Amino acid sequence: MTAHLTTPTPPSSRPPGHAASGGGGPRRTPPPPALVVVAHGSRDPRAPGTVRALLDRVRALRPGLPVHLGHIELNEPLLDDTLAGLHARGAGRAVLVPLLFGRGHHVKRDIPRAAAASPLHTRVAAPLGPHPLLVDALQGRLTEAGWRTPADGAARRASAVVLAAAGSRDPESRADTARTAALLARRLGVPVVPAYASAAAPTVPEALRALAGRGRHRVAVAACFSAPGRFATECAAASPWITAAPLGTHPALARLLLHRYDQARTAPAPAPAPVHVASA
């Protein structure tokens, strides 16, 4: 079934919580679309708890907003089950926000496919990267790990950061990671090299060796991962110095999820795709 898209409600001067009536008294405005955070899923037992704690932070920032979790694979609830449960409880609308950092296969295909199969009126938000709030979270985790941008020129020329990401064969996903690395480099004042745990090059060890070959031996690893897992653990093991923790419950990540939700909720509805009827 093709997903239906919500249409933004125009601003109104009426008191919040009420809408015009046809003479039968005021009506309450419909509740906001549910926010469904779409996580990848992980075999690491720490990951689901981390993601649920992140959702609790989102709820604290936006009281009254229904916030739900759906996984693409490996953990429950799966996204399809979350959407089916919302429909069974009478929810009419949902915005799916990927807890992912670039335009890879899951963002382009798996999540839209689940949205299209749901009877809910759905919108799919953009992934979390690139965005300045993501850079806030990455910088915050680096600072917590002990990173300080050196003040003197010699130390700065010996310093760099490797931005460790999951990796994807999709060139747009790699472009998103590269853009996030460029934003982080501008913030920190040192080179930031994107590197990947799988499916793309360079790997984190390769990026570290390349930087060492350029005389940069004071290299930290920033973890562009939402929760602990195999990729984050492997990238940390390769680090020769400071390694930032996964982004987890960082406040900027919670704000970014809400920002993507608001963007998708208020975006103009796209024109419906033409229907082609085969001739007899």
C-alpha positions in Angstrom: 0.0 0.0 0.0 1.3 3.4 -0.9 1.9 5.7 2.1 -0.2 8.8 2.5 1.5 12.0 3.3 0.3 14.4 5.9 -0.4 18.0 4.9 0.8 20.8 7.2 -2.0 22.7 9.0 -1.9 26.5 8.3 -1.3 28.8 11.2 -4.4 29.9 13.1 -5.3 32.6 15.5 -7.6 30.3 17.4 -6.6 29.2 20.9 -4.2 26.2 20.9 -6.0 22.9 21.2 -9.1 24.0 19.4 -10.3 24.2 15.8 -13.2 25.8 14.1 -16.5 24.0 14.3 -19.5 24.0 12.1 -21.7 25.4 14.8 -21.4 22.5 17.2 -18.9 24.0 19.5 -15.1 24.0 19.5 -13.2 20.8 18.5 -9.8 19.8 19.7 -7.1 19.8 17.1 -5.8 16.4 16.2 -2.8 15.1 18.1 0.6 15.5 16.4 1.9 12.7 14.3 3.7 10.0 16.3 7.5 10.2 16.2 8.9 6.8 15.3 12.7 6.6 15.7 14.1 4.0 13.4 17.2 2.3 14.8 19.2 -0.2 12.9 19.4 -2.9 15.6 22.5 -4.6 17.1 23.6 -7.8 18.6 25.3 -5.9 21.3 23.1 -6.1 24.4 24.0 -2.6 25.4 22.5 -1.0 22.2 18.8 -1.3 22.8 19.0 0.2 26.3 21.1 3.1 25.0 18.5 3.8 22.3 15.6 3.6 24.7 17.4 6.1 27.0 17.8 8.4 24.0 14.1 8.2 23.4 13.4 9.1 27.0 15.5 12.2 26.5 13.5 13.1 23.4 10.2 12.7 25.4 11.6 15.0 28.1 12.3 17.7 25.5 8.8 17.4 24.0 6.3 16.4 26.6 3.1 15.1 25.1 4.6 13.9 21.8 4.1 10.2 21.3 7.6 8.8 20.7 8.1 5.2 19.6 10.9 2.9 18.5 11.2 0.6 15.6 14.2 -1.5 14.5 15.2 -2.4 11.0 16.5 -5.7 12.2 18.0 -7.7 15.1 16.0 -6.1 17.9 12.4 -5.8 18.9 10.2 -4.1 18.2 10.7 -4.3 14.5 9.6 -1.2 12.5 6.7 -3.1 10.8 5.4 -4.2 14.2 5.6 -0.7 15.6 3.7 0.8 12.7 1.1 -2.0 13.0 0.7 -1.4 16.7 0.2 2.4 16.2 -2.5 1.6 13.6 -4.2 -0.8 15.9 -4.3 1.8 18.6 -6.0 4.3 16.3 -3.0 6.5 15.5 -3.5 8.0 12.1 -0.2 9.7 11.3 3.5 9.0 12.0 6.9 10.6 11.1 9.7 8.1 10.7 13.1 9.5 11.7 16.1 7.4 10.9 18.6 7.0 13.7 21.2 6.8 10.9 23.7 9.3 9.7 23.6 9.2 5.9 21.6 8.3 2.8 22.3 4.6 2.6 20.2 1.6 1.6 18.2 1.6 4.8 17.2 5.3 4.5 16.5 5.1 0.8 14.8 1.7 0.6 14.0 -0.2 3.7 12.4 2.6 5.7 10.3 4.0 2.8 9.2 0.4 2.0 7.9 -0.1 5.6 6.2 3.3 5.5 4.5 2.5 2.1 3.2 -0.8 3.5 1.7 0.8 6.5 -2.0 2.0 6.6 -0.8 5.0 8.5 -0.3 8.4 6.9 3.5 8.6 7.0 6.4 10.8 6.3 10.1 9.7 6.3 12.5 12.3 7.6 16.1 12.9 6.5 18.9 11.0 8.2 20.7 12.8 11.0 23.8 13.8 9.0 25.2 16.1 8.0 23.9 18.7 10.4 25.5 21.2 13.0 23.7 19.4 15.8 25.4 16.2 14.9 28.7 18.0 15.0 27.8 19.3 18.5 27.3 15.7 19.6 30.5 14.5 18.0 32.5 17.4 19.5 30.9 16.9 22.9 31.9 13.2 23.0 35.5 14.0 21.9 35.7 16.6 24.7 34.5 14.1 27.2 37.2 11.7 26.1 39.9 14.3 26.7 40.3 16.1 23.3 41.6 19.6 23.4 42.5 21.4 20.2 46.2 22.5 20.7 46.9 26.2 20.8 50.5 26.1 19.4 51.1 25.5 15.8 53.5 22.6 16.1 51.1 20.5 18.1 48.2 21.5 15.8 50.2 20.3 12.8 50.6 16.9 14.5 46.9 16.6 15.4 43.9 15.2 13.5 40.7 13.3 14.0 39.4 10.2 12.3 35.6 10.2 12.0 34.6 6.5 12.3 31.3 5.6 10.6 29.5 2.4 9.7 30.1 2.6 6.0 28.0 2.1 2.9 28.4 1.2 -0.7 26.1 4.1 -1.6 28.1 7.1 -2.8 25.5 9.6 -1.3 26.0 8.0 2.1 29.8 8.4 1.9 29.3 12.0 0.7 27.2 12.7 3.8 29.9 11.3 6.0 32.5 13.4 4.2 30.4 16.5 4.7 30.0 15.8 8.4 33.8 15.4 8.6 34.3 18.7 6.9 31.9 20.4 9.4 33.7 18.8 12.3 37.1 19.9 10.9 35.9 23.5 10.7 34.7 23.3 14.3 37.9 21.7 15.7 40.5 23.5 13.5 42.3 20.3 12.6 41.9 17.8 9.7 39.1 15.3 10.1 39.3 12.2 7.9 36.2 10.0 7.3 36.8 6.3 7.8 34.5 3.3 7.8 33.9 0.1 9.7 32.6 -1.8 6.6 31.7 -1.5 2.9 33.8 1.5 2.2 37.3 2.8 2.3 39.5 3.9 4.0 39.1 1.8 7.1 40.0 3.4 10.5 43.4 1.7 10.6 44.1 2.8 7.0 43.1 6.4 7.8 45.4 6.3 10.9 48.3 5.1 8.9 47.8 7.7 6.2 47.7 10.5 8.8 50.8 9.1 10.5 52.6 9.2 7.1 51.8 12.9 7.0 53.3 13.5 10.4 50.1 13.6 12.3 50.6 11.3 15.3 48.2 13.0 17.8 45.0 11.5 16.3 41.7 11.0 18.1 38.8 8.8 16.8 35.3 10.3 16.8 32.6 7.6 16.9 29.7 8.4 14.5 27.6 5.6 16.0 24.3 5.9 17.9 25.1 3.1 20.4 27.7 0.6 21.5 28.1 -2.3 19.1 30.6 -4.3 17.1 31.6 -1.4 14.7 32.2 1.0 17.6 34.2 -1.6 19.5 36.4 -2.4 16.5 37.1 1.2 15.7 38.0 2.0 19.3 40.4 -1.0 19.3 42.3 0.5 16.4 42.7 3.9 18.1 46.2 4.8 19.2 45.0 7.6 21.6 41.7 9.3 22.4 38.5 7.5 21.4 35.2 9.1 21.8 32.2 7.1 23.0 29.2 6.5 20.7 26.8 9.4 20.6 24.1 7.6 22.7 22.1 9.9 24.8 23.9 13.1 24.0 21.5 16.1 24.3 22.3 17.4 20.8 21.3 14.0 19.3 17.9 14.2 21.0 17.4 17.7 19.7 18.4 16.6 16.2 15.8 13.8 16.2 13.2 16.4 17.0 14.5 18.8 14.4 14.2 16.1 11.7 10.7 15.3 12.9 9.7 18.9 12.7 11.2 19.3 9.2 9.4 16.3 7.8 6.1 17.2 9.5 5.9 20.7 8.1 7.4 20.0 4.6 5.0 20.5 1.7 3.5 17.3 0.5 5.0 16.1 -2.8 2.8 15.7 -5.8 1.5 12.2 -6.2 3.3 10.0 -8.7 1.5 9.4 -12.0 -0.4 6.1 -12.3 0.4 4.1 -15.5 -2.3 1.7 -16.7 -1.2 -1.0 -19.1 -3.1 -1.2 -22.3 -4.9 -4.4 -23.1 
